[in-house]
Amino acid sequence: MAYTLHEARQAPDSIPIPKETAPVRTRAVFSASAASLGAHHAAPSPDMPITPRRRRPQLEDDSLRLIDDLTNRPMDPMFSDSRLDKRPKSAFRVWSTRVIVFIICVAVGFSGSIIVQILHTDPRKEIRSSLAKELTQQTKHLNTLNSEVSSLRVKVENQSKKLANTTKNDTLTYDEMATGTIPVTGPGITLTIANPLAANSDTTSGSLPRENSSNIRVVTDGDLQVFIQILWQAGAEAISINGYRLGVQTSVRTAGQTILVGVNQVQSPYKIQAIGNASALASAVGEKSQRSLYTTLKGAGIYPQITTSKSITLEAASSSEISYAERAN
């Protein structure tokens, strides 16, 4: 004999269930057609005899309760309700649901990738980038001031000539060229040395020019000092690095991760220009004369390039004001 869903739910259980542990028998709230669903059990036939339901003994045993639940209520009510709706769904509804779910998945994935990227971002890079920009601005301002000082010095010398009405002393001119306080022009060579390609860093990430892996060999201030010493010994009369003239108060050193010529920051490639006997200078810093030095540099992927020029112009070196030194009588 079959019963309706309502009658089946109202029929007494063989073992009663306490109220605090009774399952909630409600239809799925997400089912749009749950309200219109009817009974899915066959109604009893009037000709079919009614067989009285045999009641089982009521026992207060948890194991028997579990067996009774598995035997009499094996299917979850929400799963049973979900099988009642057999009406076909429209294609628009199906595809609109898929599109919405796809958009939600893309949005969640994109948001997750942004969050992961933010968590992996090194805040120190922004600080280094800000400090590097500030240093670049200050360096440009200093270069502008040095240019103004050189221009004013030239004007002072011109006015001194007019007032004294005398020609400039050859000894004074020689001393000024030797100390690098005036621009000079003459034949010479250009030595270009650059970091290996593996040491190139992304400047947009906030890394400094020489901030690379410790396993990669880059050009150091010591390498530049070695070439400068060789050029001075070979008879160079004026030297500059990346356009910055070397004077009596100019040093080549490393500050943090940056090479400085005086107070000016220089980056790879480093272009060393020297005025003097071009052939003698090129031979002095060439590979034939400096085999061990070139072997070490080539082992790190650094290859110096030398070119000769008939005319090279080097600007004057920056000089500081003298406050304590005085001329001895």
RODO-2510 file (C-alpha; in nm, 4 decimals, decimal comma):
residues 329
     n   res          X          Y          Z
     1     m     0,0000     0,0000     0,0000
     2     a     0,1293     0,3488    -0,0848
     3     y     0,0850     0,6666     0,1141
     4     t     0,1059     1,0300     0,0237
     5     l     0,4077     1,2335     0,1314
     6     h     0,2027     1,4093     0,3970
     7     e     0,0704     1,0823     0,5382
     8     a     0,4152     0,9262     0,5343
     9     r     0,5576     1,2168     0,7291
    10     q     0,2698     1,2106     0,9813
    11     a     0,3020     0,8344     1,0412
    12     p     0,4549     0,7520     1,3793
    13     d     0,8086     0,6208     1,3892
    14     s     0,8964     0,2937     1,5458
    15     i     1,1436     0,4768     1,7683
    16     p     1,0588     0,8407     1,8541
    17     i     1,3302     1,1056     1,7986
    18     p     1,3982     1,3670     2,0689
    19     k     1,3125     1,7244     1,9695
    20     e     1,6657     1,8540     2,0222
    21     t     1,8075     1,6030     1,7703
    22     a     1,5169     1,5914     1,5267
    23     p     1,6185     1,6786     1,1643
    24     v     1,4730     1,9878     1,0057
    25     r     1,2517     1,8654     0,7239
    26     t     1,2231     2,1665     0,4968
    27     r     1,2479     2,2029     0,1249
    28     a     1,5565     2,3543    -0,0318
    29     v     1,5388     2,7335    -0,0050
    30     f     1,7311     2,7691    -0,3311
    31     s     1,4676     2,5752    -0,5260
    32     a     1,2645     2,8277    -0,7219
    33     s     0,9880     2,5748    -0,7858
    34     a     0,9697     2,4278    -0,4336
    35     a     0,6448     2,6108    -0,3559
    36     s     0,4660     2,4546    -0,6534
    37     l     0,5783     2,0982    -0,5904
    38     g     0,3143     1,8442    -0,4961
    39     a     0,3146     1,4996    -0,3484
    40     h     0,5242     1,2499    -0,5345
    41     h     0,3823     0,9366    -0,3752
    42     a     0,0989     0,7412    -0,5353
    43     a    -0,2386     0,7888    -0,3717
    44     p    -0,3996     0,4746    -0,2205
    45     s    -0,6506     0,2916    -0,4388
    46     p    -1,0069     0,2565    -0,2945
    47     d    -1,0089    -0,1114    -0,3922
    48     m    -0,6782    -0,1845    -0,2189
    49     p    -0,7210    -0,3233     0,1320
    50     i    -0,5685    -0,1247     0,4084
    51     t    -0,3107    -0,3226     0,5982
    52     p    -0,2515    -0,1942     0,9463
    53     r     0,1047    -0,0744     1,0051
    54     r     0,3008    -0,2904     1,2400
    55     r     0,4569    -0,0901     1,5163
    56     r     0,8021    -0,1724     1,6325
    57     p     0,8931    -0,1826     1,9968
    58     q     1,0207     0,1437     2,1341
    59     l     1,3694     0,1027     2,2724
    60     e     1,5953     0,3620     2,4303
    61     d     1,9110     0,2502     2,2517
    62     d     2,1299     0,4779     2,0362
    63     s     2,2466     0,1940     1,8147
    64     l     1,8881     0,0868     1,7457
    65     r     1,7941     0,4491     1,6733
    66     l     2,0762     0,4682     1,4184
    67     i     1,9641     0,1434     1,2531
    68     d     1,6070     0,2690     1,2488
    69     d     1,7113     0,5982     1,0823
    70     l     1,9152     0,4179     0,8184
    71     t     1,6280     0,1753     0,7502
    72     n     1,3241     0,4049     0,7561
    73     r     1,4840     0,7390     0,6539
    74     p     1,7773     0,6603     0,4225
    75     m     1,7274     0,9636     0,1952
    76     d     1,7778     1,3236     0,3052
    77     p     1,4579     1,5302     0,2648
    78     m     1,6360     1,8089     0,0740
    79     f     1,7811     1,5570    -0,1728
    80     s     1,4386     1,4004    -0,2123
    81     d     1,2839     1,7408    -0,2828
    82     s     1,5512     1,8237    -0,5388
    83     r     1,4459     1,5246    -0,7488
    84     l     1,0852     1,6361    -0,7754
    85     d     1,1445     1,9205    -1,0207
    86     k     1,1629     1,7573    -1,3638
    87     r     1,0495     2,0555    -1,5672
    88     p     1,2940     2,1586    -1,8445
    89     k     1,4925     2,4770    -1,7928
    90     s     1,5319     2,7436    -2,0570
    91     a     1,8623     2,7807    -2,2431
    92     f     1,8804     3,1477    -2,1454
    93     r     1,8611     3,0611    -1,7770
    94     v     2,1285     2,7928    -1,8078
    95     w     2,3757     3,0091    -2,0020
    96     s     2,3114     3,3190    -1,7914
    97     t     2,3911     3,1144    -1,4798
    98     r     2,7115     2,9857    -1,6385
    99     v     2,8182     3,3353    -1,7450
   100     i     2,7542     3,4767    -1,3989
   101     v     2,9507     3,1948    -1,2352
   102     f     3,2366     3,2442    -1,4836
   103     i     3,2504     3,6190    -1,4129
   104     i     3,2530     3,5559    -1,0384
   105     c     3,5379     3,3040    -1,0759
   106     v     3,7412     3,5480    -1,2880
   107     a     3,6829     3,8295    -1,0383
   108     v     3,7851     3,6108    -0,7447
   109     g     4,0977     3,4886    -0,9275
   110     f     4,1985     3,8410    -1,0315
   111     s     4,1457     3,9748    -0,6792
   112     g     4,3442     3,6866    -0,5345
   113     s     4,6368     3,7486    -0,7712
   114     i     4,6419     4,1182    -0,6794
   115     i     4,6390     4,0354    -0,3085
   116     v     4,9234     3,7865    -0,3511
   117     q     5,1225     4,0402    -0,5529
   118     i     5,0728     4,3037    -0,2837
   119     l     5,1798     4,0606    -0,0120
   120     h     5,4971     3,9711    -0,2061
   121     t     5,5878     4,3354    -0,2744
   122     d     5,8988     4,4521    -0,0937
   123     p     5,8253     4,7939     0,0649
   124     r     6,1975     4,8667     0,0745
   125     k     6,2022     4,8952    -0,3053
   126     e     5,9719     5,1977    -0,2917
   127     i     6,1960     5,3597    -0,0306
   128     r     6,5076     5,2909    -0,2379
   129     s     6,3364     5,4206    -0,5493
   130     s     6,2372     5,7410    -0,3689
   131     l     6,5905     5,7903    -0,2330
   132     a     6,7431     5,7188    -0,5749
   133     k     6,5168     5,9790    -0,7394
   134     e     6,6019     6,2313    -0,4692
   135     l     6,9740     6,1629    -0,5144
   136     t     6,9396     6,2077    -0,8913
   137     q     6,7628     6,5414    -0,8446
   138     q     7,0230     6,6643    -0,5987
   139     t     7,3012     6,5543    -0,8338
   140     k     7,1443     6,7466    -1,1224
   141     h     7,1101     7,0536    -0,9020
   142     l     7,4750     7,0230    -0,7971
   143     n     7,5858     6,9906    -1,1590
   144     t     7,3882     7,3039    -1,2445
   145     l     7,5578     7,4939    -0,9630
   146     n     7,9002     7,3707    -1,0748
   147     s     7,8280     7,4912    -1,4283
   148     e     7,7274     7,8301    -1,2932
   149     v     8,0477     7,8478    -1,0856
   150     s     8,2597     7,7660    -1,3914
   151     s     8,0772     8,0255    -1,5968
   152     l     8,1255     8,2880    -1,3270
   153     r     8,4937     8,1975    -1,2983
   154     v     8,5383     8,2531    -1,6719
   155     k     8,3641     8,5900    -1,6431
   156     v     8,5871     8,6891    -1,3518
   157     e     8,8970     8,5967    -1,5498
   158     n     8,7773     8,7969    -1,8505
   159     q     8,7093     9,0994    -1,6331
   160     s     9,0498     9,0588    -1,4677
   161     k     9,2144     9,0653    -1,8117
   162     k     9,0343     9,3821    -1,9049
   163     l     9,1237     9,5568    -1,5810
   164     a     9,4871     9,4475    -1,5746
   165     n     9,5286     9,4916    -1,9507
   166     t     9,7867     9,2118    -1,9514
   167     t     9,8056     8,8733    -2,1205
   168     k     9,7583     8,5605    -1,9196
   169     n    10,0705     8,4003    -1,7813
   170     d    10,1661     8,0717    -1,9548
   171     t    10,2621     7,9154    -1,6199
   172     l     9,9195     7,9947    -1,4740
   173     t     9,7503     7,8437    -1,7802
   174     y     9,9581     7,5268    -1,7498
   175     d     9,8761     7,4975    -1,3803
   176     e     9,5041     7,5393    -1,4459
   177     m     9,5098     7,2698    -1,7146
   178     a     9,7037     7,0365    -1,4859
   179     t     9,4644     7,0855    -1,1959
   180     g     9,1611     7,0565    -1,4237
   181     t     9,0074     7,3945    -1,3451
   182     i     8,9644     7,4901    -1,7119
   183     p     8,8284     7,2976    -2,0136
   184     v     9,0888     7,1345    -2,2402
   185     t     9,0905     6,9893    -2,5918
   186     g     9,3305     6,7480    -2,7557
   187     p     9,3846     6,4003    -2,9030
   188     g     9,3288     6,0977    -2,6866
   189     i     9,1425     5,7725    -2,6347
   190     t     8,8046     5,6576    -2,5039
   191     l     8,7924     5,3415    -2,2894
   192     t     8,4420     5,1965    -2,2464
   193     i     8,3759     4,9320    -1,9822
   194     a     8,0293     4,7993    -1,8896
   195     n     7,8689     4,5490    -1,6554
   196     p     7,7883     4,2033    -1,8003
   197     l     7,4416     4,1528    -1,9459
   198     a     7,3465     3,9184    -1,6597
   199     a     7,3964     4,2055    -1,4123
   200     n     7,1425     4,4364    -1,5764
   201     s     6,8636     4,5220    -1,3314
   202     d     6,5165     4,6637    -1,3768
   203     t     6,5354     5,0281    -1,2741
   204     t     6,1561     5,0510    -1,2540
   205     s     6,1506     4,8131    -0,9565
   206     g     6,3369     5,0573    -0,7349
   207     s     6,6710     4,8754    -0,7484
   208     l     6,9870     5,0813    -0,7496
   209     p     7,2179     5,0659    -1,0532
   210     r     7,4674     4,8256    -0,8919
   211     e     7,2222     4,6239    -0,6794
   212     n     7,2611     4,2787    -0,8316
   213     s     7,3086     3,9229    -0,7188
   214     s     7,6236     3,8599    -0,5155
   215     n     7,7209     3,5829    -0,7585
   216     i     7,7497     3,8252    -1,0538
   217     r     8,0723     4,0188    -1,1057
   218     v     8,0185     4,3868    -1,1930
   219     v     8,2527     4,6765    -1,2592
   220     t     8,3779     4,8237    -0,9333
   221     d     8,5424     5,1487    -0,8349
   222     g     8,8665     4,9516    -0,8009
   223     d     8,8537     4,8555    -1,1701
   224     l     8,8104     5,2195    -1,2714
   225     q     9,0939     5,3262    -1,0386
   226     v     9,3277     5,0694    -1,1970
   227     f     9,2627     5,1999    -1,5493
   228     i     9,2992     5,5614    -1,4300
   229     q     9,6364     5,4871    -1,2678
   230     i     9,7591     5,3180    -1,5866
   231     l     9,6529     5,6194    -1,7946
   232     w     9,8250     5,8671    -1,5592
   233     q    10,1439     5,6584    -1,5719
   234     a    10,1212     5,6434    -1,9532
   235     g    10,1259     6,0247    -1,9750
   236     a     9,7586     6,1228    -1,9767
   237     e     9,7182     6,4976    -1,9241
   238     a     9,3436     6,5066    -1,8524
   239     i     9,0936     6,2311    -1,7679
   240     s     8,7171     6,2217    -1,7258
   241     i     8,4622     5,9479    -1,6416
   242     n     8,1188     5,9770    -1,8016
   243     g     8,1851     6,3464    -1,8629
   244     y     8,3074     6,4285    -1,5084
   245     r     8,6639     6,5641    -1,5130
   246     l     8,9152     6,4311    -1,2599
   247     g     9,0774     6,7155    -1,0681
   248     v     9,3026     6,7428    -0,7645
   249     q     9,0045     6,7033    -0,5303
   250     t     8,8167     6,4406    -0,7323
   251     s     8,7912     6,0848    -0,6005
   252     v     8,6499     5,7651    -0,7492
   253     r     8,4788     5,5648    -0,4776
   254     t     8,1766     5,3512    -0,3922
   255     a     7,8958     5,4873    -0,1752
   256     g     7,6606     5,2033    -0,0837
   257     q     7,5826     5,0365    -0,4170
   258     t     7,6751     5,3320    -0,6394
   259     i     8,0045     5,4526    -0,7895
   260     l     8,0708     5,8236    -0,7385
   261     v     8,3124     6,0470    -0,9272
   262     g     8,3581     6,3217    -0,6747
   263     v     7,9959     6,3697    -0,5673
   264     n     7,8448     6,2691    -0,9027
   265     q     7,6782     5,9326    -0,9525
   266     v     7,7851     5,7333    -1,2590
   267     q     7,6315     5,4186    -1,4062
   268     s     7,7315     5,1475    -1,6498
   269     p     7,8585     5,1760    -1,9190
   270     y     8,1560     5,3709    -1,7846
   271     k     8,3310     5,5858    -2,0480
   272     i     8,6843     5,6912    -1,9522
   273     q     8,8266     5,9647    -2,1774
   274     a     9,1923     6,0638    -2,1610
   275     i     9,3853     6,3335    -2,3497
   276     g     9,7438     6,2610    -2,4450
   277     n     9,9445     6,0557    -2,6917
   278     a     9,6646     5,8392    -2,8318
   279     s     9,8835     5,5491    -2,9449
   280     a    10,0807     5,5385    -2,6175
   281     l     9,7637     5,5520    -2,4056
   282     a     9,5891     5,2836    -2,6125
   283     s     9,8935     5,0571    -2,5883
   284     a     9,9226     5,1089    -2,2105
   285     v     9,5649     5,0026    -2,1364
   286     g     9,5461     4,7436    -2,4165
   287     e     9,5120     4,3693    -2,3707
   288     k     9,8712     4,3002    -2,4746
   289     s    10,0058     4,5166    -2,1906
   290     q     9,7467     4,4130    -1,9273
   291     r     9,6925     4,0420    -1,9909
   292     s     9,6128     3,9423    -1,6304
   293     l     9,3672     4,2296    -1,5885
   294     y     9,1843     4,1473    -1,9108
   295     t     9,1759     3,7750    -1,8249
   296     t     9,0056     3,8525    -1,4941
   297     l     8,7531     4,0863    -1,6546
   298     k     8,6712     3,8504    -1,9425
   299     g     8,6139     3,5682    -1,6955
   300     a     8,3325     3,7806    -1,5486
   301     g     8,1879     3,8747    -1,8874
   302     i     8,3385     4,2269    -1,8947
   303     y     8,5054     4,3327    -2,2216
   304     p     8,6719     4,6797    -2,2327
   305     q     8,6610     4,8643    -2,5661
   306     i     8,9248     5,1221    -2,6724
   307     t     8,8880     5,3840    -2,9467
   308     t     9,1228     5,6665    -3,0436
   309     s     9,0167     6,0212    -3,1334
   310     k     9,1954     6,3141    -3,2892
   311     s     9,0127     6,5651    -3,0754
   312     i     8,8472     6,5228    -2,7351
   313     t     8,7051     6,8051    -2,5252
   314     l     8,6889     6,7680    -2,1482
   315     e     8,5048     7,0136    -1,9265
   316     a     8,6560     7,1697    -1,6163
   317     a     8,6476     6,9771    -1,2890
   318     s     8,4465     7,1096    -0,9983
   319     s     8,6483     7,2637    -0,7191
   320     s     8,5536     7,3578    -0,3660
   321     e     8,6195     7,6857    -0,1904
   322     i     8,9469     7,7164     0,0038
   323     s     8,8861     7,8296     0,3625
   324     y     9,1971     7,7364     0,5619
   325     a     9,4878     7,7077     0,3177
   326     e     9,6886     8,0265     0,2558
   327     r     9,9824     8,1129     0,0336
   328     a    10,3163     8,0805     0,2101
   329     n    10,5564     8,3749     0,1877
***
